[in-house]
Structure formats: C-alpha cells, structure tokens
Amino acid sequence: MTLAIQSHTTNDAIHTDTVVSYLQKLIQFKSVTPQQAGAIDWLAKQLTDLGFNCEQFTFNNVTNLIAKVSFGDGPRYAFSGHIDVVPAFGGAWRAEPFSGDIIDGAIYGRGAADMKGGVAAMLCASRALLANVAAKKGTFYWLITSDEEGEAEYGSLLIAERLAQQGIQLDGCIVGEPTSHLHVGDTIKNGRRGALSARLVINGKAGHVAYPENTINAAHLSAEVIKRLTSITWQRDEPSSHTSLQITGINIANVVDNMVPARCEMTFNIRYSHGYKSSDIKNEIQFALDDLQALLSVEWERPCEPFYTSHQTRRCLLTQVEQAIFNVTGSYPLLSTSGGTSDGRFFANDYTQVIECGVRNNTIHQVNEHVPINDLLKIEKIYTQLLEQVFSRIS
C-alpha cells in the first residue's frame, strides 16, 4: 500500500511538471499577433512526436497549423486555438511578461490565460488520449493560428476554408478560449453573439449660428440619430442572447464657435443575438433612420456572424462537455453566449457543433495576466475526460 501511494504521488508530480512546463514554454515565445515566434513550430514538433500528421502554411505573416491523428472510422472532432497574444507594454508586472515565472502558485505571462493555458492543457490531454489508442475511434484535429487577436483575416478563416477544400466536415470543435468566471468549469460558451461596427456620417448645412433657419445642424441631428439607434426594440433576441448597441465615438470637427457644424461622424458597435444575421441588423438600422437617409452615409465594418450550439439528440458535444466538467468539478456549467467574438464562428455551421471551454478570464489582456497552477490542472483533467468520451468506441 505504501509503495502504491508513493508511485501515485510521483506520477502526479511528473504530470504537474509537464503541463506547467508546456505553458511556461509557450509563454516564452513572444508571439504578438501575427508573429508565431516559434510557438507553432514547437507545437508541431510536440504533436508530430505524439503521432499527428502536421501541415503548416503561412499567409501575410500569419502561421497556421492543421494537425491530424486518426483512430479509424468515426466522428471528426477538433481543438481550435491560437498562440498569438496582445502586446504587454507598460504596467507593474510582477514578472517579465514573457517569462512564465511562477509566483504564489500561479504562472504569470502574456497569454497565460488567453489562451496558451488552454493549449498547454490540451497538449497534455492529447498525450493521455494517445497513450492507449486501441479503444478509440474517429479523427482528432488540432487547428492553431497566430491571427486571432488581430483582424483574424488570415488565421482560422483560412484553416476552415482549407478543411472545406479537402472535403473535411467536422462533427464538433472545442475552442480553448478562457470562458470560466469564478471557478474553472463554471461557465462555457455554446455560442457567441454577432458583432458589427459602423461609421456613420451626418451631412448637414453650415451657417452662422445667428441664422439657424438657414442651416442644418449636424450636431443636433446626431442627438436624434443616437436616440433612434438606442431605442430599437430587438424583437428577435433569444432569451440567452441579447442585442446591445453602443455608441463608441462622436466627432464634430468644428473649431469656430459661431458656426453651425455641417458634418458629424459617429461610430457604433452592435453585439447581436444569434436570432439575427448581419443583414438583418443592417435592415433594422436603416429602417430606424429611413427618413434621414438623404443626410446620412454608413460604412459597415468588421462583420462577425453569430453562432449557437444547442443540445442535440445524437452525439451531442454540449452534453459531453457538461458531463466532463461534472466528472471533474461535481457541478454542471452555466451556458453563455456573452463576451466578444471568437474563432469558433469560422467552424460553426448546421453540421458542426462548437463549444468553448477554458480557464478563468479574469486577467486576460491585463497587466499580470496569470493562471493558477490548480486551475491549469483542472482544465487539463476536463479536456482529458472529454477526449476519452468523444473518441471512445462505446460512446
């Protein structure tokens, strides 16, 4: 009995060292978007050593990786992730932001939570999966990019297009974004709201402020436009996914205090429910401003379509993620579509279920971004449970 306990403790220590060292190594690559800085090269080497077939391709300084391992006939599941990070300028960091130093039981560094922690945990889970392939079925893909934090024009979008060109249709995709709130596993994303930005110009008529009857005040019109935009009733909102329109900028370039301004530029962003498509949102905006159209011009920017995965009657990835979390934490997660956009939108369709599940997001993009080692171990256990479920021959 004593020997068994000692062996178990030693294995746990080795296991902890592995996932921690993986994350520290990934943090040490200064992979600020779109540079991979060696991170994808390193990942490809690790996955190749595990038995994956790896393909890398680069476009416009963005590096993408598609890795694949097959256990025979069965479902096709993928892990989607990114190794690029936002810059780490300024601030009172407790450790150098690309060091991966451990302080008070947590690993510090840019990307620790968003989302190199998820990548490191899934790498450990993949090792466990491939330790015994005899009872497995299906095909497992790793889909990694260095272009998620930027405009995402040459990353997962191109990966999804390449898979489609090869006739590969995924049954499901796990995205390793940091979704948890207070505790690892307490929240997962089974969808994301859409996002759409706009630049609206109001063209009035300038003139002397003493003769307003001869002018069209663009500043005054901007108030009416804002009132209408923020008063729209979004009747197609889903209960778990509400639309929000926020004015993000107003600029009236008028330095003369006795002249009515002829031009006002306004920017706004809409985060919208999966009950809409971007074309529907545009129609709602145009309808609200219909009688002012002669004075307005709108340019639409950065459209990101929403996605949503509900419970399925067969081979339900959402149920499998919920069960894996329950097996590890003893609680089922809250389902959410909140937050910004993610690369999950590029893989979601009528056939492919997409679920985001990762560590806590309380320090992402901040000075002193970090992940407690216990959180890292917990998400790795959840991933290990999940992979065992989805690739098991008896599932």
C-alpha positions in Angstrom: 0.0 0.0 0.0 2.8 2.4 0.8 4.5 1.8 -2.5 1.3 2.4 -4.4 0.8 5.7 -2.7 4.3 6.8 -3.3 4.1 5.8 -7.0 0.8 7.7 -7.4 2.3 10.9 -5.8 5.3 10.7 -8.1 3.1 10.3 -11.2 1.1 13.3 -10.1 4.2 15.4 -9.7 5.5 14.4 -13.1 2.1 15.2 -14.6 2.0 18.6 -13.0 5.5 19.4 -14.1 4.6 18.5 -17.7 1.6 20.8 -18.1 3.4 23.7 -16.2 6.5 23.3 -18.4 4.3 23.3 -21.5 2.7 26.6 -20.5 5.9 28.2 -19.5 7.5 27.2 -22.8 4.6 28.7 -24.8 4.6 31.9 -22.8 8.3 32.4 -23.6 7.6 32.6 -27.3 6.9 36.4 -27.9 4.1 35.6 -30.3 2.4 39.0 -30.5 -0.1 39.0 -33.4 0.6 37.9 -36.1 4.0 36.5 -35.3 4.2 32.9 -34.1 7.8 33.5 -32.9 8.5 29.7 -32.9 5.4 28.7 -30.9 3.7 26.9 -33.7 6.9 25.3 -34.8 7.3 23.9 -31.3 3.7 22.7 -31.1 4.0 21.0 -34.4 7.1 19.1 -33.1 5.3 18.0 -30.0 2.2 16.8 -31.9 4.4 15.0 -34.5 6.1 13.2 -31.7 2.7 12.1 -30.4 1.7 10.7 -33.8 -0.1 13.6 -35.5 0.4 14.5 -39.2 1.1 18.2 -39.2 0.7 20.8 -42.0 1.8 24.4 -41.6 1.1 27.2 -44.0 1.8 30.9 -43.9 0.0 33.8 -45.4 0.6 37.5 -44.8 3.0 36.7 -41.9 0.3 34.6 -40.2 1.2 31.0 -39.5 -1.5 28.3 -39.3 -1.3 24.6 -38.2 -3.5 21.7 -39.1 -2.6 18.5 -37.2 -4.4 15.3 -37.6 -4.4 11.8 -36.0 -6.9 9.1 -36.9 -8.2 6.1 -34.9 -10.2 4.8 -37.8 -13.8 5.3 -38.8 -15.8 7.6 -36.5 -16.6 11.2 -35.7 -14.3 14.1 -36.5 -13.6 16.4 -33.7 -11.2 19.4 -33.5 -9.5 21.5 -31.0 -9.2 25.2 -32.1 -6.8 27.5 -30.5 -4.4 30.5 -31.0 -0.9 31.1 -29.8 -0.8 34.9 -30.6 -1.2 37.4 -27.8 -1.8 41.1 -27.4 1.2 43.3 -26.6 2.4 43.6 -23.0 3.6 47.2 -22.8 3.9 49.1 -19.6 2.4 48.4 -16.2 3.8 47.0 -13.0 4.2 43.4 -14.0 5.3 41.1 -11.1 7.3 39.1 -13.6 8.7 39.7 -17.0 5.6 39.2 -19.2 7.3 36.6 -21.4 9.0 34.7 -18.7 6.3 32.2 -17.5 7.6 32.7 -13.9 5.7 31.0 -11.1 4.6 33.4 -8.3 2.4 32.3 -5.4 1.3 29.2 -7.2 0.3 30.9 -10.5 2.1 31.1 -13.8 2.5 34.7 -15.0 2.9 35.9 -18.5 1.1 37.4 -21.5 -1.2 34.7 -23.0 -1.2 32.6 -19.8 -5.0 32.6 -19.8 -5.7 33.8 -23.4 -5.1 31.2 -24.5 -1.8 29.4 -24.1 -3.0 27.8 -20.9 -5.7 26.0 -22.8 -3.2 25.0 -25.5 -0.8 23.5 -22.9 -3.7 21.7 -21.1 -5.0 20.2 -24.4 -1.5 19.1 -25.3 -1.3 17.1 -22.1 -4.8 15.7 -22.7 -3.8 14.7 -26.2 -0.8 12.8 -24.7 -3.2 10.9 -22.4 -5.5 10.2 -25.3 -2.8 8.7 -27.5 -1.3 6.6 -24.6 -4.0 4.0 -25.4 -5.5 4.1 -28.9 -6.9 0.6 -29.0 -10.3 1.6 -27.7 -10.6 4.8 -29.8 -12.5 5.7 -32.9 -12.7 8.8 -35.1 -10.3 11.5 -36.1 -8.8 14.3 -34.0 -7.6 17.6 -35.4 -5.6 20.5 -33.9 -6.3 23.8 -35.6 -4.0 26.5 -34.4 -3.4 30.1 -35.7 -1.3 33.1 -34.9 -4.0 35.5 -36.1 -6.9 35.6 -33.5 -6.2 38.7 -31.5 -6.0 40.9 -34.6 -8.3 41.1 -37.6 -8.5 37.3 -37.9 -8.4 37.6 -41.7 -5.7 35.0 -42.4 -6.0 32.6 -39.5 -8.9 30.3 -38.6 -10.8 31.6 -41.6 -8.2 30.1 -43.9 -8.0 27.0 -41.9 -11.7 26.4 -42.2 -11.5 27.1 -45.9 -8.7 24.6 -46.3 -10.6 21.9 -44.5 -13.6 22.6 -46.7 -11.4 22.3 -49.8 -10.2 18.9 -48.6 -13.8 17.8 -48.0 -13.4 17.6 -44.3 -16.6 18.2 -42.3 -16.2 18.4 -38.5 -18.7 16.9 -36.2 -17.6 19.2 -33.4 -15.0 21.7 -32.4 -13.7 22.6 -28.9 -12.3 26.1 -28.6 -9.9 26.6 -25.8 -10.8 30.2 -25.0 -10.9 31.3 -21.3 -14.6 31.0 -20.5 -14.7 30.4 -16.8 -15.8 33.1 -14.4 -15.2 32.4 -10.7 -14.1 28.7 -10.9 -12.7 26.6 -13.7 -15.7 24.9 -15.4 -18.4 27.1 -14.0 -19.1 28.7 -17.4 -18.8 27.5 -21.0 -19.8 29.2 -24.3 -22.2 27.3 -26.5 -22.3 30.3 -28.9 -21.3 33.9 -29.4 -23.2 37.0 -30.3 -22.5 38.5 -33.7 -20.6 41.8 -33.9 -20.9 44.6 -36.4 -19.3 48.1 -36.4 -20.4 51.1 -38.4 -19.1 54.5 -39.3 -22.0 56.9 -39.9 -21.6 60.4 -41.3 -24.3 63.1 -40.9 -24.1 65.7 -43.6 -25.9 68.9 -42.6 -25.5 72.5 -43.8 -23.2 75.1 -42.2 -24.1 78.6 -41.5 -24.0 81.4 -38.9 -25.4 80.4 -35.5 -27.4 83.6 -35.5 -29.4 82.4 -38.5 -30.2 78.7 -37.7 -33.1 78.7 -40.1 -30.6 78.7 -43.0 -28.7 75.7 -41.6 -29.0 72.0 -40.9 -27.1 71.4 -37.6 -25.3 68.1 -37.9 -24.7 68.1 -34.1 -28.4 68.4 -33.3 -29.1 65.6 -35.8 -26.6 63.4 -34.1 -28.7 63.5 -30.9 -31.8 62.4 -32.9 -29.8 59.6 -34.6 -28.5 58.3 -31.2 -32.0 58.4 -29.7 -33.3 56.3 -32.5 -30.5 53.8 -32.6 -30.6 53.2 -28.8 -34.4 52.9 -28.9 -34.6 50.0 -31.3 -36.5 47.0 -29.9 -34.7 43.8 -30.9 -37.7 41.6 -31.2 -35.8 38.5 -32.5 -33.5 38.3 -29.5 -33.1 34.8 -28.0 -33.6 34.5 -24.2 -30.0 33.7 -23.6 -28.6 36.2 -26.1 -29.5 39.9 -26.1 -28.6 42.6 -28.6 -26.7 45.7 -27.4 -25.9 48.8 -29.5 -23.3 51.1 -28.1 -22.2 54.5 -29.5 -18.4 54.4 -29.5 -17.4 57.8 -30.9 -18.8 61.2 -31.9 -16.6 63.7 -33.8 -17.6 67.2 -34.8 -14.6 68.9 -36.3 -15.8 72.5 -35.8 -13.3 74.9 -34.2 -15.4 78.0 -34.8 -17.9 78.7 -32.1 -20.3 80.9 -34.2 -20.8 78.4 -37.0 -23.3 75.6 -37.2 -21.5 72.4 -37.9 -22.2 70.8 -41.3 -20.7 67.4 -40.5 -20.7 64.9 -37.7 -19.0 61.5 -37.7 -20.3 58.8 -35.4 -19.2 55.2 -34.8 -21.1 52.5 -33.1 -21.0 48.8 -32.5 -23.7 46.2 -32.2 -23.3 42.9 -30.4 -26.3 41.0 -31.5 -28.3 37.8 -30.7 -28.0 34.7 -32.8 -31.6 35.3 -33.7 -30.2 37.7 -36.3 -27.8 37.8 -39.2 -25.7 40.8 -40.0 -28.0 41.6 -43.0 -30.9 41.7 -40.5 -29.1 44.2 -38.3 -28.4 46.5 -41.2 -32.0 46.4 -42.2 -33.1 47.3 -38.6 -30.7 50.3 -38.5 -31.8 51.5 -42.0 -35.4 51.3 -41.0 -34.9 53.3 -37.8 -33.2 56.1 -39.8 -35.2 55.8 -43.0 -36.5 59.4 -43.2 -32.9 60.8 -42.6 -31.3 58.7 -45.3 -30.7 61.8 -47.6 -28.4 63.3 -44.9 -26.6 60.1 -43.8 -24.0 57.7 -45.2 -23.0 54.5 -43.4 -20.0 52.3 -43.9 -20.2 48.9 -42.2 -17.0 47.4 -40.7 -15.7 44.1 -39.2 -18.8 41.9 -39.5 -18.7 38.8 -37.3 -21.7 36.4 -37.7 -23.1 34.8 -34.5 -23.2 31.1 -33.8 -25.1 28.9 -31.4 -24.9 25.2 -30.5 -28.0 23.7 -28.8 -28.4 20.2 -27.2 -28.6 17.5 -29.9 -30.5 14.2 -29.8 -27.4 12.3 -31.1 -23.7 12.6 -30.4 -24.2 15.8 -28.5 -20.9 17.6 -27.9 -22.5 20.1 -25.5 -23.7 17.2 -23.3 -20.3 15.6 -23.4 -18.6 18.8 -22.3 -21.1 19.3 -19.5 -20.5 15.7 -18.3 -16.7 16.0 -18.4 -17.0 19.2 -16.3 -19.3 17.5 -13.8 -17.0 14.5 -13.5 -14.1 16.8 -12.6 -15.8 19.5 -10.6 -19.0 18.0 -9.3 -21.1 20.8 -10.9 -22.6 21.5 -14.3 -21.6 24.7 -16.1 -23.6 27.7 -16.9 -24.2 28.1 -20.7 -23.3 31.6 -22.0 -23.0 33.5 -25.3 -21.6 36.6 -23.7 -18.3 38.3 -24.4 -16.6 39.2 -27.6 -16.3 37.2 -30.8 -14.1 34.1 -31.2 -12.7 31.9 -33.9 -15.4 29.5 -33.2 -17.5 31.4 -35.7 -15.4 30.1 -38.6 -16.1 26.4 -37.8 -19.7 26.6 -36.7 -22.4 25.6 -39.2 -25.5 23.5 -39.4 -23.4 20.3 -39.0 -20.5 21.3 -36.7 -21.2 21.8 -33.0 -18.9 24.4 -31.4 -18.3 24.7 -27.7 -15.8 27.0 -25.9 -14.3 25.8 -22.7 -11.3 27.1 -20.9 -9.7 28.6 -17.8 -10.9 31.7 -16.0 -10.9 35.0 -17.9 -10.4 37.4 -15.0 -6.9 38.5 -16.0 -6.9 38.3 -19.8 -5.2 41.2 -21.7 -4.3 42.7 -18.3 -1.0 43.5 -16.6 -0.1 40.5 -14.6 -2.1 38.0 -16.7 -1.8 34.7 -15.0 -3.2 31.2 -14.4 -3.1 29.4 -11.0 -1.5 26.0 -11.4 -4.5 24.4 -9.8 -6.8 25.9 -12.5 -4.4 24.7 -15.2 -4.6 21.1 -13.8 -8.3 21.2 -13.6 -8.9 22.3 -17.2 -6.4 19.7 -18.3 -8.5 17.0 -16.4 -11.7 18.3 -18.1 -10.1 18.1 -21.5 -8.8 14.6 -20.8 -12.2 13.4 -19.7 -13.8 15.0 -22.8 -11.4 13.4 -25.3 -11.9 10.0 -23.7 -15.6 10.4 -24.1 -15.8 11.7 -27.7 -13.3 9.2 -29.1 -14.4 6.1 -27.1 -15.6 3.2 -29.2 -18.6 2.8 -26.8 -19.8 6.4 -27.0 
